[in-house]
Amino acid sequence: MRAEPPFNLRQGAFISRRTLACTLALALLAGCTSLAPQQSKIVSGRFSARAASAQGAKAASGRFRLIMSPGRDELELLTPLYGILGRVIVTQTGAVLERGSHEPLKASSAEELMQESLGFSLPVAMLKSWLEGRPDAARESRTISAETFEQAGWTVAVRRRRADGAPAVLALTKGELMHLTLALDDPS
C-alpha cells in the first residue's frame, strides 16, 4: 500500500486517512496532558474526521482510546475493526508518534509534532475544555447557542449529552477545511 503525502494547507495536498487520524490523536493528547497528580482516566469512543483542500476531501473514521496518567498520556487510534492506525505518547519530555513500520516521529510537544508532521495544527491547548463541552476560559470565545460556541476560528457544538450532562457527541469544525466528530463512550 502506497503512503500518501501529509496534508499541508499551504500546498493544498491531500491528507491520508492515517495522517488525519494521527492529527486527531495529537490534538486529543495535547489537550489532555494537564491532569492533577494521582489521577488516571481512560476516555474512549469513535471519531470521524474530514479535511478538505482545493483538490478534494479525505475522510477517516475509527475508534480511539485515551489513557491519561500522571506524567504520561497515550492515545491509540484504531480502525473500525480495531486495527492500530497509530499511537501517540506524550510525556513531560516530549511527544512521539508511532505508526506501524514507519520511523517514530518526535517533537518537544504534541502541538509541535502536529505542526511539523502535518503542516498545520489544531488549537490543542483548548481541547480539554472543548471535550467537556465548554470554551477554554483563558481565551476569548463567542456563544452561538446553549450548546454551541466559537473559539480560535473553530465552531464547537455539543450534539448530544449523556444522562449525567457530560457531552456524548461533539462536532468541531473550522469553516469547510476540517470537520471532526467525536462520539464518547460512557465511562466504565
C-alpha positions in Angstrom: 0.0 0.0 0.0 1.5 3.4 -1.0 1.6 6.1 1.6 0.0 9.4 0.7 1.8 12.6 1.5 0.7 14.6 4.6 -1.8 17.3 4.2 -0.3 20.8 4.1 -2.7 23.7 3.8 -0.1 25.9 2.2 0.5 23.4 -0.6 -3.1 22.1 -0.8 -2.0 18.5 -0.8 -4.3 15.5 0.1 -4.3 14.0 3.5 -4.1 10.3 4.1 -6.6 8.6 6.5 -3.8 7.6 8.8 -2.4 11.2 8.9 -5.9 12.6 9.5 -6.4 10.1 12.3 -3.0 10.9 13.8 -3.9 14.6 13.7 -6.9 13.8 15.9 -4.7 11.8 18.2 -2.2 14.6 18.7 -4.9 17.1 19.3 -6.7 15.0 21.9 -3.5 14.2 23.7 -2.2 17.7 23.7 -5.4 18.9 25.2 -5.4 16.4 28.0 -1.9 16.4 29.4 -2.6 18.6 32.5 -4.1 16.1 34.9 -3.5 16.6 38.6 -1.1 14.2 40.3 -2.5 10.8 41.4 -5.3 10.8 38.7 -5.7 8.5 35.8 -8.5 8.5 33.4 -9.5 6.5 30.3 -11.6 8.0 27.6 -12.7 6.1 24.5 -15.1 6.4 21.7 -15.4 6.8 17.9 -14.1 9.5 15.7 -14.9 10.7 12.2 -12.7 13.3 10.5 -12.8 15.1 7.2 -10.2 17.5 5.8 -10.8 19.5 2.6 -8.5 21.2 0.1 -8.9 22.7 -3.3 -8.2 19.2 -4.8 -10.9 17.4 -2.8 -11.6 15.9 0.6 -10.3 13.0 2.6 -12.0 11.2 5.4 -11.1 8.9 8.2 -13.0 7.1 10.9 -12.4 4.6 13.6 -12.1 4.3 17.3 -9.8 5.8 19.9 -8.7 5.0 23.4 -7.0 7.7 25.5 -5.2 6.8 28.7 -4.2 9.8 30.8 -1.8 9.1 33.7 0.4 11.3 35.8 3.4 12.2 33.6 2.3 10.1 30.6 -0.7 10.2 28.2 -1.2 7.6 25.5 -3.7 7.6 22.7 -4.3 4.7 20.3 -6.2 5.3 17.1 -7.9 2.2 15.8 -9.6 1.2 12.6 -13.4 0.4 12.9 -12.3 -3.3 13.2 -9.7 -2.4 16.0 -6.5 -2.5 13.9 -4.0 0.1 15.1 -3.6 3.2 12.9 -1.2 4.9 15.3 -0.1 5.6 18.8 0.8 8.9 20.3 2.7 9.1 23.6 3.1 12.4 25.4 5.4 12.8 28.4 6.9 15.8 30.1 10.0 15.4 27.8 8.1 15.5 24.5 5.7 13.7 22.2 6.2 10.6 20.0 4.0 9.4 17.1 4.3 5.7 16.3 2.8 4.5 13.0 3.4 0.8 12.3 6.6 0.2 10.4 7.3 3.9 9.9 10.1 5.5 11.9 8.7 7.2 15.1 8.3 11.0 14.8 9.3 13.1 17.8 8.9 16.7 19.0 9.0 18.7 22.2 5.2 18.8 22.4 2.2 17.3 20.7 1.3 20.6 19.1 4.8 21.0 17.7 4.7 17.4 16.4 1.4 18.1 14.6 2.7 21.3 13.0 6.0 19.6 11.9 4.4 16.4 10.6 1.2 17.8 9.1 1.9 21.5 8.2 -1.0 22.7 10.4 -2.2 22.3 13.9 -5.4 22.4 15.9 -5.7 24.7 19.0 -4.7 21.8 21.2 -4.4 23.9 24.4 -8.2 24.4 24.2 -9.3 20.8 23.6 -9.5 19.7 27.2 -12.2 22.3 27.8 -13.9 21.5 24.5 -14.1 17.8 25.4 -16.1 19.0 28.4 -18.4 20.9 26.2 -17.3 24.4 27.2 -14.9 27.1 25.8 -11.4 27.5 27.2 -11.7 30.1 29.9 -8.3 31.6 29.2 -9.2 32.7 25.6 -11.9 34.8 24.0 -15.0 32.9 22.7 -18.4 33.7 21.3 -21.6 31.9 22.4 -23.8 30.9 19.5 -26.4 28.9 21.4 -26.6 26.9 24.7 -24.8 24.0 23.0 -22.5 25.8 20.5 -19.7 28.3 20.7 -16.9 29.7 18.6 -13.3 29.9 19.7 -10.0 30.4 17.8 -11.8 30.2 14.4 -13.4 26.9 15.3 -17.1 26.1 16.0 -17.6 23.6 18.8 -21.1 22.0 19.2 -22.4 19.5 21.7 -24.7 17.4 19.6 -25.8 15.1 22.4 -25.3 14.8 26.1 -25.3 11.8 28.4 -27.8 11.5 31.3 -25.1 12.9 33.7 -24.9 16.1 31.4 -21.5 15.3 30.0 -21.0 15.6 26.3 -21.7 12.3 24.4 -21.2 13.7 20.8 -19.1 16.7 19.8 -18.7 18.3 16.4 -15.7 20.5 15.8 -15.4 22.5 12.6 -13.2 25.1 11.0 -15.0 26.5 8.1 -15.0 24.0 5.3 -11.4 22.9 5.9 -11.8 20.5 8.9 -14.7 18.6 10.4 -14.2 16.3 13.5 -17.0 14.4 15.2 -16.3 12.6 18.5 -18.7 10.1 20.0 -17.6 9.5 23.5 -18.3 6.1 25.2 -20.0 6.1 28.6 -17.4 5.9 31.3 -17.0 2.4 32.7 
